[in-house]
């Protein structure tokens, strides 16, 4: 989820945690330790270093999402081979995930002003200096070796945590296990799929993936730990070219995100609203749980984002979804549903701090002033969405943030203002569906997923019910 644009009172656009697309689908090697062999066995050439330098010079301006910048870059440099693209893409994300320590290692230079040196140090950190082809260092050998000799363990805490100081202070004050949490978030995330229950069963899709792996390259695929619809891939295959994807049998969706739809737990024939639908990842999950019955409204203020739902909806086979771009949270189309809706999902705009493995540039593009702005939007959107519920109805407020300011504190303020609403134990809602989450008692009554505890992105959700009329 992205921060709101300056000068607007509208909620910010919502991200589906790296949706399927040219950057997300591009195969990339997993992060490797220093001295590990490069994928493919061949040395890293000057072609990779030069293009990585050029890409970092653009990405480190932070004037737009890194994945969009990268997508444009690869379109402009379409003659790069698949291996080169993989190395450049993974190195770019590694530089962003570990930018705090990269800046510390390069002092007095800065990655923004020395992109070639940043590229060389990043590749050497990933693969070891010996992986660089002879002659690639071209006079930079001394600077690279000096940077690699520095012990990051002696750096300040925010540098070791790979965060800006303000965010590091908030996370370490909130989590007693902040160290393993932050360590986990400096690595890449796996790729999770949600099996579309309207078209396939998970076991059948897993069998199909395993058969494909036997015919082509090995593919590590397994059922997810918690979500009944989830499959986890350890690699990043070209998913958009797969028949499974093209035919709508699977969608890209983090396991934690899948479970938020399970918290809504819509019943067949109900009226449901996804209040901040974005590109519709959770909308499609809700529609599948409803078995394409009832009415499911997908609202969002960003028509362009919502338009991305169109092709996905067509592939899904759902017929009960009604997308609608709205002007603001009090749009007339919203007001017409007041008191009529059975279930509402508020996938609120937020800092996206729980998705930093996938979107590491967010931590450098977001600041405390934006946090304050988005926090005000969260409360306003929650209050507006709550007016849609009929007595006895359920609302799920969710974010992909790690920060209590955006999560528990928003809900606590809402409950203090709205005594007709009560919090329901999220673990109990999932347990009724046969889903048991580790460490659930630590966060009760709320739903919290964390990378180092659950292997998912960071998520928060509160299940709220409007008391039935007496």
C-alpha positions in Angstrom: 0.0 0.0 0.0 1.4 3.3 -1.0 1.4 6.6 0.8 -1.2 9.2 -0.1 -0.2 11.8 -2.7 0.5 15.2 -1.3 -2.3 17.7 -1.7 -5.2 15.3 -1.8 -7.7 14.1 0.8 -8.2 10.8 -0.9 -6.9 7.5 0.4 -3.7 6.4 -1.3 -3.7 3.7 -3.9 -3.3 0.1 -2.6 -0.7 -2.4 -3.7 -1.3 -6.1 -4.0 2.2 -6.8 -2.7 3.9 -7.0 -6.1 1.2 -8.1 -8.4 1.8 -10.3 -11.4 3.7 -8.3 -14.0 6.9 -8.0 -16.0 9.1 -7.3 -13.0 7.4 -9.6 -10.5 7.4 -12.5 -12.9 10.9 -12.2 -14.1 12.9 -15.2 -12.9 15.5 -14.1 -10.4 18.1 -16.0 -8.5 17.7 -16.2 -4.7 20.0 -14.0 -2.6 23.3 -15.8 -2.1 26.0 -15.3 0.5 29.4 -13.9 -0.3 31.5 -16.3 -2.3 28.5 -18.4 -3.6 28.6 -19.3 -7.2 26.6 -17.1 -9.6 23.5 -18.6 -11.1 24.5 -20.2 -14.4 28.2 -20.5 -13.4 29.5 -17.8 -15.7 31.3 -14.7 -14.2 29.4 -11.4 -13.9 30.4 -9.3 -16.8 30.8 -5.6 -17.4 27.5 -5.6 -19.3 25.7 -6.5 -16.0 27.7 -3.9 -14.0 27.1 -1.1 -16.4 23.4 -1.7 -16.7 23.0 -2.2 -12.9 24.8 1.1 -12.4 22.4 2.9 -14.8 19.4 1.3 -13.1 20.5 2.2 -9.6 21.1 5.8 -10.7 17.4 5.9 -11.6 16.0 3.9 -8.8 17.9 5.7 -6.0 16.2 9.0 -7.0 13.1 7.6 -5.3 10.8 9.5 -7.5 8.5 6.5 -8.2 8.0 2.8 -7.3 11.1 0.8 -7.9 9.3 -1.9 -9.8 7.8 0.6 -12.3 11.2 2.2 -12.8 12.7 -1.2 -13.4 10.0 -2.3 -15.8 10.6 0.8 -17.9 14.4 0.2 -17.8 14.1 -3.3 -19.1 11.8 -2.2 -21.9 14.3 0.3 -23.0 17.1 -2.3 -22.8 15.2 -5.1 -24.3 18.4 -6.8 -25.8 19.5 -7.9 -22.3 19.4 -11.6 -21.9 17.3 -13.5 -19.3 20.4 -14.2 -17.1 21.5 -10.5 -17.2 18.0 -9.3 -16.3 17.8 -11.8 -13.4 21.2 -10.6 -12.0 20.3 -6.9 -12.4 16.8 -7.2 -10.9 17.9 -9.2 -7.9 20.9 -6.9 -7.3 18.6 -3.9 -7.4 16.3 -5.2 -4.8 19.2 -6.4 -2.7 20.7 -2.9 -2.8 17.3 -1.4 -1.7 16.8 -4.0 1.1 20.3 -3.3 2.4 20.7 0.3 1.4 21.4 1.6 5.0 24.5 -0.7 5.3 25.5 0.0 1.7 25.5 3.8 2.4 27.5 3.1 5.6 30.0 1.0 3.7 30.6 3.5 1.0 31.3 6.5 3.1 32.3 9.2 2.3 30.7 8.4 -1.1 27.0 7.8 -1.4 25.3 5.2 -3.6 23.2 7.9 -5.2 26.4 9.7 -6.3 28.5 6.6 -7.0 26.1 4.1 -8.6 28.9 2.1 -10.3 30.6 1.6 -6.9 27.2 0.7 -5.4 26.6 -1.8 -8.1 30.0 -3.5 -7.7 29.7 -3.7 -3.9 26.2 -5.0 -4.1 27.2 -7.8 -6.6 30.2 -8.6 -4.5 28.1 -8.9 -1.3 25.7 -11.2 -3.1 28.1 -13.5 -5.0 31.6 -12.8 -3.7 34.3 -10.6 -5.4 35.6 -13.7 -7.3 32.3 -13.8 -9.2 33.1 -10.6 -11.0 34.8 -11.2 -14.4 38.4 -10.2 -14.8 38.8 -6.5 -15.6 35.3 -5.5 -14.4 36.6 -3.6 -11.4 38.5 -1.2 -13.6 40.3 0.7 -10.9 37.6 0.3 -8.3 39.1 -2.8 -6.7 40.6 -0.9 -3.7 37.3 0.9 -2.9 35.3 -2.3 -3.2 37.6 -4.3 -1.1 37.7 -1.6 1.6 33.9 -1.5 1.7 33.7 -5.3 2.0 36.2 -5.4 4.9 34.0 -3.2 7.0 32.1 -5.1 9.7 28.4 -4.1 9.6 28.0 -5.6 13.1 29.8 -2.5 14.4 27.4 -0.1 12.7 24.6 1.8 14.4 21.4 -0.1 15.1 19.4 1.5 12.3 22.1 0.6 9.8 22.1 -3.1 11.0 18.3 -3.1 10.8 18.5 -1.6 7.3 15.9 1.0 8.1 15.7 4.8 8.3 16.1 5.9 11.9 12.5 7.0 12.5 11.1 3.6 11.4 13.8 1.6 13.2 12.9 3.5 16.5 9.2 2.7 16.1 9.7 -1.0 15.3 12.3 -1.7 18.0 10.1 0.1 20.6 7.1 -2.0 19.7 8.6 -5.5 19.2 10.6 -7.4 21.8 11.9 -9.7 19.0 12.7 -6.8 16.6 16.2 -8.2 15.8 15.0 -11.4 14.1 12.1 -9.6 12.5 14.4 -7.0 10.9 16.9 -9.7 9.9 14.2 -11.6 8.1 13.1 -8.5 6.3 16.4 -8.0 4.6 16.0 -11.1 2.5 13.8 -11.8 -0.5 10.2 -13.1 -0.1 8.9 -16.3 -1.6 6.2 -16.3 -4.3 2.7 -17.4 -3.0 -0.2 -18.4 -5.2 -3.8 -18.7 -4.3 -5.7 -21.5 -6.1 -9.0 -20.3 -7.5 -11.5 -22.6 -5.8 -14.0 -21.9 -8.6 -11.8 -23.7 -11.1 -9.4 -26.0 -9.3 -8.4 -27.9 -6.2 -5.0 -27.2 -4.6 -3.9 -30.8 -4.7 -4.6 -31.0 -8.4 -2.7 -27.7 -9.1 0.3 -29.0 -7.0 0.3 -32.2 -9.0 0.3 -30.1 -12.3 3.2 -28.0 -11.0 5.2 -31.0 -10.1 4.6 -32.6 -13.5 5.7 -29.4 -15.2 8.8 -29.4 -13.1 9.7 -32.8 -14.3 9.4 -31.7 -17.9 11.3 -28.4 -17.4 13.4 -27.0 -14.6 13.0 -28.2 -11.0 10.4 -26.2 -9.2 10.1 -26.1 -5.4 6.3 -25.9 -4.8 4.5 -26.8 -1.6 1.2 -26.2 0.2 1.2 -23.2 2.4 1.3 -23.6 6.1 -1.9 -21.9 7.0 -4.0 -20.9 3.9 -6.1 -23.8 2.6 -5.9 -22.3 -0.9 -2.2 -21.4 -0.9 0.9 -22.7 -2.7 4.4 -21.4 -2.1 7.1 -21.3 -4.7 10.7 -20.7 -3.7 11.6 -19.7 -7.3 10.3 -16.9 -9.5 9.1 -18.6 -12.7 7.6 -16.7 -15.7 4.1 -17.2 -14.2 2.1 -15.1 -16.7 3.1 -17.5 -19.5 1.8 -20.5 -17.6 -1.6 -22.0 -18.7 -2.5 -22.3 -15.0 -2.3 -18.6 -14.7 -3.8 -17.7 -18.1 -6.8 -19.9 -17.4 -7.4 -18.4 -14.0 -6.6 -21.4 -11.9 -4.1 -19.4 -9.8 -3.5 -15.8 -8.7 -0.4 -14.3 -7.1 -1.3 -13.5 -3.5 0.8 -13.7 -0.3 -0.5 -16.3 2.2 -1.2 -13.7 4.8 -3.3 -11.7 2.4 -5.3 -14.9 1.6 -6.1 -15.3 5.3 -7.6 -11.8 5.5 -10.3 -13.0 3.1 -10.9 -15.9 5.4 -11.4 -13.5 8.3 -14.2 -11.8 6.4 -15.7 -15.3 5.9 -18.4 -14.3 3.5 -21.4 -16.6 3.1 -23.1 -17.5 -0.1 -25.7 -15.0 -1.2 -24.6 -12.2 1.0 -23.9 -8.6 0.1 -20.2 -7.8 0.6 -18.1 -4.7 0.0 -14.3 -4.6 -0.6 -14.0 -0.9 0.3 -10.4 -0.3 -0.9 -10.2 -2.9 -3.6 -7.1 -1.7 -5.5 -6.2 -4.2 -8.2 -8.6 -6.7 -6.6 -6.5 -9.5 -5.1 -8.6 -9.8 -2.0 -11.8 -9.2 -4.0 -11.2 -12.3 -6.1 -10.5 -14.3 -3.0 -13.8 -13.2 -1.4 -15.7 -13.9 -4.6 -14.3 -17.5 -4.7 -15.3 -18.0 -1.1 -18.8 -16.8 -2.0 -18.9 -19.3 -4.9 -19.8 -16.4 -7.2 -23.2 -15.9 -5.4 -24.6 -12.7 -3.9 -23.2 -9.3 -4.7 -19.6 -8.3 -4.2 -18.8 -4.6 -4.7 -15.2 -3.6 -5.3 -14.7 0.1 -4.5 -11.6 2.2 -5.0 -10.9 5.9 -5.6 -8.2 5.1 -8.2 -9.9 4.1 -11.4 -6.7 3.1 -13.1 -5.8 0.7 -10.2 -9.3 -0.7 -10.3 -9.1 -1.3 -14.0 -6.4 -3.9 -13.3 -9.1 -6.0 -11.9 -10.8 -6.4 -15.3 -8.5 -9.1 -16.9 -8.1 -10.9 -13.6 -11.9 -11.0 -13.1 -12.3 -12.4 -16.6 -9.8 -15.2 -15.9 -11.4 -16.0 -12.5 -14.8 -17.0 -13.8 -16.6 -14.9 -11.1 -19.9 -13.3 -12.1 -20.8 -11.7 -8.8 -18.2 -8.9 -8.7 -19.2 -5.3 -9.4 -16.2 -2.9 -9.6 -16.9 0.8 -9.1 -14.6 3.7 -9.0 -15.7 6.2 -6.3 -14.8 9.9 -5.9 -14.2 9.6 -2.1 -15.3 7.5 0.9 -18.6 9.4 1.1 -19.5 8.9 -2.6 -23.2 8.6 -3.3 -22.7 5.0 -4.5 -21.3 4.3 -1.0 -24.1 6.1 0.8 -26.8 4.1 -1.0 -25.5 1.0 0.7 -25.7 2.3 4.2 -27.0 -0.2 6.7 -27.5 -2.9 4.0 -24.2 -4.8 3.8 -23.4 -8.1 5.5 -19.6 -7.9 5.3 -17.1 -5.2 4.7 -13.4 -5.4 4.1 -11.3 -2.3 4.7 -7.9 -3.1 3.3 -6.7 0.3 4.4 -4.0 2.5 2.8 -0.9 2.2 5.0 2.9 2.6 5.1 3.4 -0.9 3.6 6.1 -1.6 6.2 5.1 -5.3 6.4 5.9 -5.7 2.7 9.5 -4.4 2.7 10.9 -7.7 1.5 8.9 -7.2 -1.7 8.8 -3.4 -1.9 12.1 -2.3 -0.1 12.0 1.1 -1.7 9.0 2.0 0.4 11.0 2.5 3.5 13.1 5.1 1.7 10.2 6.8 0.0 7.9 7.1 3.1 8.5 9.4 6.1 6.9 10.4 9.3 4.9 13.2 7.7 3.4 10.8 5.3 2.7 8.4 8.2 0.7 11.1 9.9 -1.2 11.9 6.8 -2.1 8.2 6.0 -3.0 7.6 9.6 -5.7 10.3 9.4 -7.0 8.7 6.2 -7.2 5.3 7.9 -9.6 6.5 10.6 -11.7 8.3 8.2 -12.1 5.4 5.8 -12.9 3.0 8.6 -15.7 5.2 9.9 -17.2 5.6 6.5 -17.0 1.9 5.7 -18.6 1.0 9.1 -21.8 2.9 8.1 -22.4 0.3 5.4 -23.0 -2.6 7.9 -26.3 -3.9 8.9 -26.8 -4.9 12.5 -25.0 -8.2 13.1 -22.7 -7.5 10.2 -19.0 -8.0 10.2 -16.2 -5.5 9.2 -12.5 -6.5 8.9 -10.0 -3.7 9.1 -6.6 -4.8 7.6 -3.2 -3.3 6.8 0.1 -4.6 5.6 1.8 -2.5 8.3 4.0 -3.4 11.3 3.2 -0.3 13.2 0.7 -0.1 16.1 -0.1 3.5 15.1 -1.7 2.2 11.9 -3.2 -0.9 13.4 -4.3 -1.4 17.0 -4.4 2.3 17.8 -6.8 3.0 14.8 -9.1 0.2 15.9 -9.0 1.2 19.6 -10.0 4.8 18.7 -12.8 3.5 16.5 -14.2 1.2 19.2 -14.1 4.0 21.8 -16.1 6.2 19.4 -18.5 3.5 18.2 -19.9 1.5 21.1 -22.2 -0.4 18.8 -19.1 -2.3 17.5 -17.2 -5.0 19.3 -14.0 -6.8 18.5 -14.2 -10.5 17.8 -11.3 -12.9 18.4 -9.6 -13.3 15.0 -8.0 -16.6 16.0 -11.4 -18.0 16.8 -12.8 -17.0 13.4 -10.0 -18.8 11.6 -10.1 -21.8 14.0 -13.8 -22.3 13.1 -12.5 -22.8 9.5 -9.8 -25.3 10.6 -7.0 -22.8 10.4 -4.7 -22.5 13.5 -2.1 -19.7 13.5 1.0 -19.9 15.6 1.6 -17.3 18.2 -2.1 -16.1 17.9 -2.4 -15.6 21.7 0.4 -13.0 21.7 -1.7 -10.7 19.5 -5.3 -11.5 20.6 -7.9 -10.5 19.8 -6.2 -9.3 16.6 -4.8 -11.1 13.6 -1.0 -10.5 13.1 1.3 -12.2 10.7 5.0 -11.5 10.7 7.8 -12.6 8.4 10.0 -14.2 11.1 7.2 -16.0 12.8 4.9 -17.0 10.0 7.0 -16.7 6.8 4.5 -14.2 5.3 4.5 -10.5 4.7 3.6 -8.5 7.8 -0.2 -8.1 8.2 -2.6 -6.9 10.8 -6.4 -7.3 10.9 -9.2 -6.7 13.4 -12.5 -8.4 13.1 -15.3 -6.1 14.2 -19.0 -6.8 14.5 -21.9 -4.4 14.7 -24.2 -5.5 17.6 -27.5 -6.8 16.5 -30.5 -4.6 17.2 -32.3 -5.5 20.4 
